[in-house]
Amino acid sequence: MKYSVFSVLFIFIWLCGYSSFAGTRNDYKLVSPDKSTVLHIGLDAQGKLIYHIDYKHQTALLSSAMGLNINHVNIGDSVLISGSVTSRHNEIFDWPLGESSRVENNYTQLILHCQTAGVKFDVISRVFNGSVAFRYRIVAKDSLQQFQLRNEATSYNLPEPATIYQYNQESIFRPLDVNDFNTCDFPATLVCRNHLYLTIGEAENRNFTKCQLDKGKIKNGLALTFYVDTLFKNHQVDHINKDTLVRFTGGFQTPWRTISIASSAIGLHDYSQLYLKLTTPTSNTFPVFVKPGKLIRAQLNTQSGIDCIDFASKHNFQYVMFDGGWYGAEFRTVSDPLKPIPAIDLPKVIAYGKEKGIGVILYVNYVGLRSKLDSILLQYKKWGVSGMKFGFVDGGTQNGLSWLDSAMRKVNDHGFILDVHDNYKPTGLSRSYPFSLTQEGIRGDENSPDAFHTTVLPFTRFLAGPADFTFCYPNAKNSFVKNIKVSMAQQLALTVVYFSPLQSIFWYGNPKDYTNEDEIEFLKYVPTVWDESHYLAGEIGEYISVARRKGTTWFMGNIAGLSDWKQTIKLDFLTKGKVYNLTIYEDDDLKSICKRILTVKKGDLLNVELKAKGGQALIIRPVI
């Protein structure tokens, strides 16, 4: 399967020898293909590099600073623009591991050739329908030139007050005024008083620090700050995980800085694949043998592995996983990820999985990964392992992210699917490394999130890409009540609402305890990758309805936040002229799941009435 480039529509070039305005033009305007989004970029009266953004004839961002502090030089100040290149790109590429199997990558691009105090650099800007992205590319004098970055001057000045859904790493969300918060992770979602919704983030971060948002220098302003682990930010300790400098040898480029704007909360979903569009693929061919799927986590013994394989085979799962502890205490250097504990006969489990068509995924902690990754990859290939889960990686600092980029490439080259856990968030690198199916960087189900949290996530963290939510679905013997703060039907519905090519289901459950097949039937049918996806209705922290198609079958997830939700949803996404059977899995009065079946067609109205914390999971199959 190949990436198909339809056309490069036009290229205009202004260079120093071709335009009498070269070096003197200070204002550039870049318009999205649909004319909705306009980027203005250039120099102010003092020669400082600035930009502002308009969206549908409204000001989305006021004039905001740009630049980097490199070797004690602010390259956003006293800038000379020596030339520019403008181009238009229209591309469609196949992405069978996504929310949509084909992705349209349509944008206009501007490259400004700049110079400050002897430092040559380019500012590369792209304007999509509803989104703006830009990055800085530094030109080195030679391959040995040293660069030290002390900060990035990129800012985001809002025209009006706004609410930011503040969070860090795997924390809860707090809706706060932009003038009254500390730091916030990317992607950051804001709701402005002018009724615009914004999401600010970063794409293709391979070897930079993970930047965060902080309060800006002016009212309603935001600024970038280098990564500081907020778990330790307010404590006097010597081992704070942070970056005060970012270092490069030779030329380099920063991650993309992204701003997306929508007129509604559900409109933000249009940008959920933006990071993929901005990341350069390492190959023009897609490895069709990358296998997405659902997994169940085994206990740390042979029999549990066998039981989980039987359960996975029966319920249309694709993987089982041995998590932390399968090779001993994971944080101890004496624990060897090449040697299973005596309680696990790993060759037996892997061989049985192959008989049943079920793959085995193994967890490895950062301690073992840093010291033995190359040996691990060779040994796991000999064992017949299907995938890996990285644990407790450094997903924040330049050293950590540079190592992780290299590790993801190696795992991809060896053909193992990958799930990166803990504080790492995606920036689109799965387009370069398709075997990297998912990552955590989320407060998942094992951390007891409530219905406010579950209805905020689709409009925040999931705009960056897939997330492993680690579902803790209850059963007759264990309700996991300390974890489950939403209904059983909402748990089912979240497998549609939340996107991850690799979904961890039954995180704490023993497979033999799931004796009520009617309650978990939906999980047998729901896929993990999609041909088409739509957010149908929703408000941040209140409710959401999502529809996704795989082949000719549609799946829907409807969930309510902390209040009851009642609404009518039009089934306009169905194919005209076809009749469908709609199966609804929903909460009953006995704290279980009941099922009912309706007949529907395109344009019919679906009445949604959910109690607080409740949900519905739906399957819509064409009648043959």
C-alpha positions in Angstrom: 0.0 0.0 0.0 1.6 3.3 -1.1 1.2 6.9 0.0 -0.4 8.7 -2.9 0.5 12.3 -3.7 -2.2 13.7 -5.9 -0.6 17.0 -6.8 1.6 20.0 -6.0 -0.7 22.7 -7.3 1.6 25.6 -7.6 4.9 27.0 -6.4 5.8 30.7 -6.2 9.3 31.6 -5.4 10.7 34.8 -4.2 14.5 34.8 -3.6 17.0 37.5 -3.3 18.0 37.5 -6.9 14.4 37.3 -8.2 12.5 40.1 -6.4 13.3 43.7 -5.8 11.4 43.4 -2.5 13.8 40.7 -1.2 15.1 41.7 2.2 12.7 44.6 2.6 9.2 42.9 2.7 8.1 42.7 6.4 4.5 41.3 6.2 3.5 38.0 4.7 0.0 36.6 4.5 -0.8 32.9 4.1 -4.3 31.7 3.5 -5.7 28.2 4.0 -7.1 26.2 1.0 -10.7 26.9 2.1 -9.9 30.6 2.9 -11.1 30.2 6.5 -7.8 30.6 8.2 -5.2 33.3 7.7 -1.7 33.6 9.1 0.0 37.0 9.1 3.7 36.7 9.8 6.5 39.2 9.5 8.3 42.0 11.5 7.0 44.7 13.7 8.4 48.3 13.7 11.3 47.2 15.9 12.3 44.3 13.6 10.9 41.6 15.9 9.4 38.5 14.4 5.7 38.3 15.1 2.6 36.5 13.8 -1.2 36.6 14.3 -4.1 34.4 13.2 -7.6 35.1 11.9 -10.3 32.4 11.7 -13.6 33.0 9.8 -13.1 36.8 10.0 -12.5 36.7 13.7 -9.2 37.3 15.5 -8.0 34.0 16.9 -4.6 35.2 18.1 -3.3 38.8 18.5 0.2 39.7 17.4 2.5 37.2 19.3 6.2 36.9 19.6 8.3 34.3 17.8 12.0 33.3 18.1 14.6 31.3 20.0 17.4 32.3 22.4 20.4 30.6 20.8 24.0 31.1 22.2 22.7 34.2 24.1 21.2 35.7 20.9 17.5 36.3 20.5 17.0 35.3 16.9 13.5 36.8 16.9 15.0 40.3 17.4 16.5 42.6 14.7 15.6 40.1 12.0 16.5 40.5 8.4 14.2 38.6 6.0 16.3 37.8 2.9 13.8 35.8 0.9 10.7 33.6 0.9 9.2 30.5 -0.8 5.5 29.9 -0.9 3.9 26.7 -2.1 0.6 24.8 -2.1 0.4 21.1 -1.3 -2.5 18.6 -1.7 -1.8 15.1 -0.7 -3.8 12.0 0.3 -2.1 9.2 2.1 -3.4 5.9 3.4 -3.4 5.4 7.1 -5.1 2.1 8.0 -4.1 2.5 11.7 -6.1 5.6 12.3 -9.4 7.2 12.9 -9.8 7.5 9.1 -8.1 5.1 6.7 -7.3 7.9 4.3 -5.9 11.3 5.4 -6.1 14.5 3.3 -3.1 16.6 3.8 -4.0 19.9 2.2 -2.1 23.1 3.1 -0.3 26.2 1.9 3.3 26.7 3.0 5.6 29.7 3.5 9.4 29.5 4.2 11.0 32.7 5.3 14.8 32.9 5.1 16.0 35.0 8.0 19.1 36.2 9.8 19.9 37.7 13.2 23.3 38.6 14.4 25.0 36.2 12.1 22.7 33.3 12.8 20.8 32.1 9.7 17.5 30.4 10.2 14.2 29.6 8.4 10.7 29.9 9.7 8.5 27.3 8.0 4.8 27.9 8.3 1.9 25.8 7.1 -1.8 26.8 7.1 -4.4 24.1 6.9 -8.2 24.6 7.0 -8.6 25.6 10.7 -5.0 25.1 11.7 -1.6 26.8 11.7 1.8 25.2 12.2 5.3 26.6 12.2 8.8 25.6 13.2 12.3 27.1 13.3 15.1 25.6 11.2 18.6 26.7 12.2 21.3 26.7 9.5 24.8 25.8 10.8 28.1 27.1 9.5 29.4 23.6 9.6 28.5 20.2 11.1 30.5 20.9 14.3 28.9 24.2 15.2 27.5 24.1 18.8 24.1 25.5 19.7 22.6 26.1 23.1 18.9 27.0 23.4 18.0 28.7 26.7 14.3 29.3 25.8 11.8 29.6 23.0 10.1 33.0 22.6 6.9 31.6 20.9 3.8 33.1 22.5 0.1 33.0 22.0 -1.8 36.2 22.8 -5.5 35.8 23.0 -7.9 38.6 22.1 -10.2 37.9 25.0 -10.3 36.0 28.3 -10.4 32.2 28.0 -10.7 29.1 30.0 -7.8 26.6 29.8 -8.3 22.9 30.7 -5.1 22.7 32.7 -3.4 19.4 33.4 0.1 17.9 33.6 1.2 14.4 32.5 -1.5 12.1 34.0 -3.3 14.5 36.2 -7.0 15.5 36.4 -8.2 18.5 34.4 -9.0 21.8 36.0 -10.8 24.5 34.0 -9.0 27.7 34.9 -8.7 31.3 33.7 -5.7 31.7 31.4 -4.4 34.4 33.8 -4.6 32.0 36.8 -2.9 28.8 36.1 0.7 27.4 36.4 1.8 25.1 33.6 -0.2 23.0 31.2 0.8 20.1 29.0 0.3 19.9 25.3 -2.2 19.5 23.7 -3.9 22.4 25.6 -7.5 23.2 25.0 -9.0 26.6 25.5 -12.5 28.0 25.3 -12.5 31.7 24.5 -15.1 34.3 25.4 -15.6 35.0 21.6 -17.0 31.4 21.3 -13.9 30.0 19.6 -12.3 26.7 20.7 -8.5 26.4 20.5 -6.1 23.6 20.8 -2.4 24.4 21.1 0.3 21.7 20.7 3.5 20.4 19.2 4.2 17.9 16.4 7.2 15.8 15.3 9.2 16.2 18.5 12.1 13.8 18.0 15.0 15.4 19.9 13.8 18.6 21.5 12.5 19.1 25.1 8.8 18.7 25.7 7.6 22.2 26.0 4.6 23.3 28.1 2.3 26.3 28.3 2.7 28.9 31.0 1.2 32.4 31.6 2.5 35.0 29.1 3.8 38.5 29.7 0.6 40.2 28.9 -3.0 39.7 30.0 -4.7 36.7 28.3 -1.3 35.7 26.9 0.4 32.3 26.9 4.1 31.4 26.4 6.2 28.3 25.9 8.4 27.0 28.7 10.9 24.1 28.7 9.9 20.9 30.4 9.8 20.7 34.2 8.4 17.6 35.9 5.6 19.3 37.9 5.5 16.4 40.4 8.7 17.9 41.8 8.4 21.6 40.8 7.5 22.8 44.2 9.9 20.7 46.2 13.5 21.5 47.1 15.2 18.4 45.6 18.3 17.9 43.5 16.9 15.5 41.0 14.2 17.6 39.4 13.6 16.2 35.9 13.8 19.3 33.7 15.6 21.0 30.8 17.2 24.4 31.3 19.2 24.1 28.1 18.6 22.3 24.8 21.8 21.4 22.9 22.5 20.6 19.3 25.6 20.1 17.2 25.1 21.2 13.6 21.9 22.4 12.0 18.6 21.4 13.5 14.9 22.2 13.5 12.4 22.6 16.4 9.1 20.6 16.7 6.1 22.1 14.9 4.1 24.6 17.0 0.4 24.1 16.2 -2.7 26.2 16.8 -6.1 24.8 15.7 -9.4 26.7 15.9 -13.0 25.6 15.8 -16.4 27.1 16.2 -17.6 24.2 18.4 -16.2 21.7 20.8 -16.8 18.8 18.4 -15.1 20.8 15.6 -11.8 20.2 17.4 -11.9 16.6 16.3 -11.2 17.7 12.7 -7.6 18.3 13.9 -7.0 14.9 15.7 -4.7 13.8 12.8 -2.8 17.0 12.3 0.3 15.7 14.0 0.4 12.8 11.5 0.1 15.3 8.6 3.1 17.3 9.9 5.4 14.3 10.5 7.7 13.1 7.7 7.3 9.4 7.0 10.5 7.3 6.8 9.0 5.2 3.9 6.6 5.6 1.0 5.2 2.2 1.7 3.0 1.2 4.6 3.8 -2.2 6.3 0.5 -3.9 5.9 1.5 -6.6 8.4 1.2 -4.2 11.4 -1.6 -5.7 13.4 -3.7 -3.6 15.7 -6.1 -5.1 18.2 -7.3 -5.6 21.8 -5.3 -7.2 24.6 -6.0 -8.7 28.0 -3.4 -8.5 30.8 -2.3 -11.8 32.3 -1.3 -12.4 35.9 2.4 -13.4 36.4 2.1 -17.1 36.0 1.9 -19.7 33.1 -1.7 -20.7 33.7 -2.9 -17.2 33.6 -1.2 -16.7 30.3 -2.9 -19.8 28.9 -6.3 -18.8 30.3 -5.9 -15.3 28.8 -5.1 -16.8 25.4 -8.2 -19.0 25.5 -10.2 -15.9 26.5 -8.7 -13.8 23.8 -9.3 -16.4 21.1 -13.0 -16.8 22.1 -13.6 -13.0 22.3 -11.9 -11.8 19.2 -8.9 -10.3 21.0 -5.5 -10.3 19.4 -3.0 -10.1 22.2 -2.2 -11.0 25.8 0.4 -9.1 27.9 2.7 -9.9 30.7 3.2 -6.6 32.6 5.8 -5.3 35.1 7.3 -8.1 37.3 7.4 -10.9 34.7 11.3 -10.8 34.9 11.5 -9.6 38.5 11.5 -6.3 40.3 11.4 -3.9 37.3 13.4 -1.0 38.9 16.3 -3.2 40.0 19.3 -3.4 37.7 19.8 -7.1 38.7 16.4 -8.0 37.2 17.0 -9.3 33.6 14.4 -8.7 30.9 15.9 -11.7 29.1 15.0 -14.1 31.9 11.4 -14.8 33.0 10.6 -15.5 36.6 10.2 -19.2 37.4 6.5 -18.9 37.6 6.2 -18.2 33.9 7.0 -20.8 31.2 7.3 -18.1 28.5 8.1 -20.5 25.6 5.0 -22.6 26.4 2.7 -19.5 26.5 4.1 -18.1 23.3 3.8 -21.4 21.5 0.2 -21.8 22.7 -0.6 -18.3 21.6 0.7 -19.1 18.1 -1.6 -22.1 17.9 -4.5 -19.9 18.8 -3.4 -16.9 16.6 -2.8 -14.7 19.7 0.3 -12.7 20.2 2.3 -12.1 23.4 3.4 -8.6 24.5 6.1 -8.1 27.1 6.6 -5.1 29.4 10.1 -3.8 29.9 11.0 -1.0 32.4 13.3 2.0 31.3 16.0 0.5 33.5 16.3 -2.6 31.4 15.6 -0.8 28.1 18.5 1.6 28.6 21.0 -1.1 29.3 19.9 -4.0 27.1 17.5 -2.8 24.3 19.6 -4.2 21.4 19.9 -7.6 23.1 16.2 -7.6 24.0 15.1 -7.0 20.5 17.2 -9.9 19.1 16.1 -12.3 21.9 12.4 -11.4 21.7 12.5 -12.0 17.9 13.9 -15.5 18.6 11.3 -16.2 21.2 8.5 -15.2 18.9 7.2 -12.2 20.9 4.7 -10.0 19.1 5.2 -6.6 20.8 6.6 -4.6 23.6 5.4 -2.1 26.2 7.9 0.5 27.5 7.5 1.5 31.1 8.6 4.6 33.0 10.4 6.2 30.1 11.5 9.8 30.2 9.0 11.5 27.9 10.0 15.0 28.8 13.6 15.9 28.6 15.8 16.3 25.4 17.9 13.3 26.4 14.8 11.2 27.1 13.0 12.1 23.9 16.1 11.6 21.8 16.6 8.1 23.2 13.0 7.3 22.8 13.0 8.3 19.1 15.9 6.0 18.5 14.3 3.2 20.5 11.0 3.5 18.6 12.9 3.3 15.3 14.7 0.1 16.5 11.5 -1.5 17.7 9.8 -0.6 14.4 12.6 -2.0 12.3 12.4 -5.3 14.2 8.6 -5.5 13.6 7.4 -5.4 17.1 4.2 -3.5 17.9 4.8 -0.9 20.7 2.9 0.7 23.5 4.9 3.5 25.4 3.6 4.1 28.9 3.7 6.7 31.6 4.3 10.4 30.8 5.0 10.2 27.1 2.5 11.9 24.7 2.4 11.4 20.9 3.6 14.1 18.5 2.8 12.2 15.3 5.8 9.9 15.2 3.7 6.8 14.5 3.6 8.0 10.9 7.4 7.4 10.8 7.2 4.3 13.0 3.8 2.6 12.2 4.5 -0.2 14.7 4.3 2.3 17.5 0.5 1.9 17.9 -0.2 3.7 21.2 1.0 5.3 24.3 -0.2 6.4 27.7 0.3 10.0 28.7 -3.2 10.0 30.2 -5.0 9.5 33.5 -6.4 6.1 32.7 -9.0 3.9 34.2 -6.7 2.4 36.8 -6.4 5.9 38.3 -10.2 6.2 39.1 -11.2 9.0 36.7 -14.7 10.4 37.1 -17.3 11.2 34.4 -16.0 14.8 34.1 -12.6 13.5 33.3 -14.0 10.9 30.7 -15.9 13.7 28.9 -13.0 16.1 28.9 -10.4 13.7 27.4 -12.0 13.6 23.8 -11.5 17.3 23.5 -8.0 17.5 25.0 -5.5 14.6 25.2 -7.0 12.6 22.4 -6.5 15.5 20.0 -2.8 14.6 20.1 -3.3 11.0 19.1 -4.0 7.5 20.5 -4.0 6.8 24.2 -4.0 3.5 26.1 -6.8 4.0 28.7 -6.3 0.6 30.4 -10.0 -0.3 30.9 -10.9 -1.9 34.2 -14.2 -3.5 33.2 -16.0 -5.1 36.2 -17.3 -8.7 36.5 -19.5 -10.7 38.8 -16.7 -11.4 41.3 -15.0 -8.0 41.3 -16.6 -4.7 40.6 -13.3 -2.8 41.0 -15.4 -0.2 42.7 -12.4 1.9 43.8 -11.6 2.4 40.1 -15.0 2.5 38.3 -16.8 5.8 38.8 -18.9 5.5 35.6 -21.5 3.0 34.5 -20.8 -0.3 32.8 -22.4 0.9 29.6 -20.1 4.0 29.6 -17.1 1.7 29.9 -18.3 -0.1 26.7 -19.0 3.2 25.0 -15.6 4.6 25.8 -14.0 1.9 23.6 -15.5 3.8 20.6 -15.2 7.3 22.0 -11.5 6.8 22.8 -9.1 6.0 19.9 -6.2 3.6 20.2 -5.1 1.0 17.7 -4.1 -1.2 20.7 -6.7 -1.2 23.4 -6.0 -2.7 26.8 -9.2 -4.2 28.1 -9.9 -6.1 31.4 -6.9 -4.5 33.0 -7.4 -6.0 36.4 -9.8 -8.8 35.5 -9.3 -12.6 35.7 -10.7 -14.0 32.4 -12.5 -16.8 34.2 -14.5 -14.3 36.2 -16.2 -12.9 33.2 -19.1 -15.3 33.1 -21.9 -13.0 31.8 -21.3 -13.0 28.1 -24.2 -10.6 27.5 -22.4 -7.9 29.4 -19.2 -8.1 27.4 -20.6 -9.1 24.0 -20.0 -5.6 22.6 -16.2 -5.9 23.3 -16.0 -8.9 21.1 -17.2 -6.9 18.0 -15.7 -3.4 18.5 -12.6 -2.8 16.3 -9.6 -0.6 17.2 -9.0 1.1 13.9 -11.4 2.8 11.6 -12.2 3.8 8.1 -14.2 6.9 9.1 -14.9 8.8 12.3 -17.2 11.7 13.4 -17.9 13.6 16.6 -21.7 14.0 16.4 -22.4 16.0 19.5 -20.6 17.1 22.6 -19.4 19.8 25.1 -16.2 19.6 27.1 -16.8 17.9 30.4 -20.5 17.4 29.8 -21.3 14.7 27.1 -20.2 13.4 23.8 -21.4 11.2 20.9 -19.0 9.6 18.5 -19.7 7.5 15.4 -17.0 5.4 13.7 -17.2 3.1 10.7 -15.2 -0.1 9.9 -16.2 -1.6 6.6 -19.9 -1.3 6.3 -20.6 -1.4 10.0 -20.9 1.6 12.2 -20.2 1.8 15.9 -21.4 4.6 18.2 -20.4 5.6 21.7 -22.6 8.0 23.8 -21.5 9.1 27.3 -22.7 11.6 29.9 -20.6 13.5 32.4 -21.7 14.4 35.9 -25.2 15.5 34.8 -28.0 13.8 32.9 -27.9 14.2 29.1 -30.9 14.2 26.8 -30.6 15.0 23.1 -31.8 13.9 19.6 -29.0 12.8 17.2 -29.7 12.6 13.5 -28.2 9.5 11.8 -27.0 11.4 8.7 -23.8 9.5 8.4 -25.5 6.3 7.2 -25.6 5.4 3.5 -28.7 6.6 1.7 -31.1 3.8 0.6 -29.8 1.2 3.0 -31.7 -0.3 6.0 -29.7 -1.0 9.2 -30.2 -3.0 12.4 -29.2 -0.9 15.4 -28.2 -2.8 18.5 -28.0 -0.7 21.7 -26.1 -1.9 24.8 -27.1 0.3 27.7 -27.3 0.3 31.5 -30.3 -1.4 33.1 -31.8 -1.0 36.6 -29.7 -3.9 38.0 -26.3 -2.3 37.4 -25.8 -4.6 34.4 -26.2 -4.3 30.6 -29.4 -4.8 28.6 -29.7 -4.9 24.8 -32.3 -3.8 22.4 -32.5 -3.7 18.6 -34.1 -1.1 16.3 -34.3 -0.7 12.5 -33.0 2.6 11.2 -32.0 4.4 8.0 -30.2 7.5 7.0 -31.8 10.7 8.5 -33.6 8.9 11.3 -33.5 10.5 14.8 -31.9 8.7 17.7 -33.2 9.8 21.1 -30.4 9.8 23.7 -31.4 9.9 27.3 -28.6 9.1 29.7 -28.3 9.4 33.4 -25.2 11.1 34.9 -22.1 8.9 34.5 -24.0 6.7 32.1 -23.5 5.6 28.5 -24.6 3.6 25.4 -22.6 1.5 23.0 -24.2 0.9 19.6 -23.6 -1.3 16.6 -25.3 -0.3 13.3 -25.2 -3.1 10.7 -26.7 -3.0 7.2 -29.5 -5.4 6.7 -28.5 -8.0 4.0 
